[in-house]
């Protein structure tokens, strides 16, 4: 009798369909196994990473490919390559779990996930196409390799002061050097050459607009600020820097501006170390274009609009331009730091009201039937949820442009709108995160009678 499988056991598996979250589905003796670093149809050997005896499902990483897919290629980042990492006795870093798959097939798999979620959670039969988003600008811009698109990166630090990233669902830290998904401006900082002892975390932003980068350093407990001064002595002096003490949420500017400038389609934004901004260098203009396209015919001078989960106001600015001084834009964001960024950007625009707080609470105060002609809904990964959907249905705008970074929560919310008689009129999907399983969608929701 063979020993029962458990963490560390290696199984031979035939991989099935793609699943939400960056996995493909396999079965072992009737149990579902979610496998990373594989491709549907492959025969592989996979090591179990999570395998509770009574668990509903197990998790595994591919460590050897016995029958490869025609779409398999050499991984774009050796540190994220499961085959190399496990052969060396380590774990792959997270953040490039599709890097072994050709870009065309990556997009086909993402489209399959969006399709499956809409069918399962919203009862919709939809056949989406995931659109490529070039990294560069101009007619010659291409995306042949799907690299160098991240303008923002977050890193951890090993106990001996080396720049690092986590393995997926693990506390293991893997030292990193050049990151292929990051822009050259991020890699040019050469953060991996710094002695980061006393630092717990480093976050860096190198704006697509070309303004000076910003690095935010989180200090370890009990480490004096003077330690950061030593670190900054070896960092390019053109880089602005902020420090975040343990338990604090607001970074303290220690060098430069403590913020970066972003320019999108003629609008300028200021984003601090606390603020949120899209990480693909072409994401802001791509999403703004898709939202304005979706709301064409509803946005007009004098219109009343809500920008919910507005962040630093990426959509607020073009919405305000569309409705003009006679219109009004309510820009709502829950994170205090990000909301401060928006207030700074729109302080001289009386047609914009920036409100910090939970969307549900703000809608109770400012919503109601007929309050808005149009709504832009851009929630975090968890989605808008039942209460926000209920309030928006009661408010009854003419159209909602829903920007989503998670197909499952988006499909769940679309299902809630459909139960209230709304319909999904249009859907676009964008590959704003090449080499990962993530996909961004922009949907147009219309109420009954429109």
Steps between C-alpha positions, in 0.01 A plus 500: 500500500644842404547763768233774508593818311588812697699823465820421315357196320545496123205393285469429130203703375320570176409869506148609412331836459633834619355629828468848645804598703783380277443124527408212280280224636607137540361205693671244718293208624185710470642806677539834324856631482563863403832501317717803427759532222325259264295527179173320425557164334852443631616187680718610790658403826389742771602539863221554752541830684173480698335164565291476813354146530146637545544796266248550220785558259879495488758732343811409305785640290619344176858373538537295180317500166457157346280605207531875433237719341579660165454833683778437754811715465809576704396704801554875472643521853723229639413579863130446429558177305358215706704236318833674566412601854393155619799338325722733704315421823330840527157647422406727208423863574141605450384752246578330167303177521415504125854581388545152350206545260497677163326837516223406261411195709521705821228724364293207384518350850401831659206530263393148598504599868288812436258293293469228765446747784229688310322177418525355849435810710295726272322248278639666188623341180778737396808444284753768598824583322794616713666791323876553495621834638832620354758619750638779285323784326452570131423282199823300533427399857484126546448254779688202354655402832248626758779642716607837644148622579497540880555858616443399863654212696494384862789306648577338831843475659687195628643502854845570357376805310446372147215604273251212479153380403274237650424162352127445436302437821824467693711690752810400306699798371690469173778757436445678167701719267369628168124456463399441136142621550616838635580796279859590433453805725427269794786263424739793447472580872688173569336462840649151528844658546396684818574373849142498630560370851247662732247539219196270482348605170574719199240639262607687190312702239658618174228692314439448131502879469874500569489699825739409781443158659388455860613231743317430827700313765326326791730489802525192718392524864754685713715616208604868534430741212874550461517155341291624208745789453772239445286317245418817309868588470528217247177581313486730198454852647236578236268245664251639753475294817251453782519301821223299660539412867363168633124524558470833320293554184630839388854513359728785605683672216874489563630609161349667198124546451359184657273468198510436128324674215290309247368637170210331321333636186565861597419464870761526776487306827711499816539161670675459835649188654160418650315539174376244251579510130472248218826310460513437124654804336218520241216393731376850596440618144365160395242487778402866472440449129286191563292673770436810288405277209255306718334815631486679165159658463444525875787732590404850390542855629302538819482128580520368856755218537640282779851353492493227765819345641665790321857462624709803412234609251612333176142505365388806693705739286364393158149474644526858626623613159203329335229647725658846520453773760122459488527133592613322812726204582484327838837327548493243782801315643536310826878518551592825678838546332368439151204730564744773606676456167170556320416808707838646411439440131145642489517776761445771236211325324169586673311255278686215675414390855760264647358299792699255709304211645337167433301502179192356674495784753558773242225364276258508793579870543530610138305237306134444441293468185615732226816615677733399218478478125800267484724309738854369469549203729863392553504288817793307648543129436211408732256681271215735586281250682130462570441823693669732249320329212167540683562871557601559140190322374290731719692803374418393142768674292472478123820293476776350712852439374638220717881469505607167652830335581344170611275296267329313784389803703405680179283208386338473844410871493373478142276216619362726774426777248331249268269385778389863527422512128822660379701363210865481402497686169870502417822347632865556417790311656862618507826316559644758739697238694693284248673191643243486783145360519348842567272671249319835505148541366277799427129426479207723413189431711165646400175513703164363388351692212825628351 
